[in-house]
Amino acid sequence: MTEEQKQDTWEKTRELLLFQLKLFADAARDLLLSPVAVVCYILDLTHQGPKNESHFEKLMAFGRRTDHHINLFKHRRSYKKGMMTVDDAAKVVEDTLVKELKTGELTEKSFHAVKDALVNRFSAEKKAEDESGKS
């Protein structure tokens, strides 16, 4: 097997594994939101304010945001919004681990390097989201 074939095989395997991870995240989210939706409905029975302030509408907004983060089918709109997706997180983890493997320091330090990279990426996204919400 040539180096190019190995690379192609890895890319295909990576895509399959990532898709399975996103399917799991999507299913877990759906299982959690189902009972929460019932609770929101019950709470909203006594809600007198505007519809967009209802618990159910807030749940719908949360669901839309998580759709963008999971980005199951790689919709361009998730990337246009600048949201961190599962693909982004996987890339951060993969890049950090590859770097650590090349330097021969794949230890607890790697765990902390991955964690720090994800925190930094998420913090940058949160800061941008907060700034755009102020406008």
Summary of the structure (lengths in Angstrom):
residues: 135
radius of gyration: 19.3
end to end distance: 54.7
largest distance: 66.8
contacts: 318
relative contact order: 0.07
helix: 82%
strand: 0%
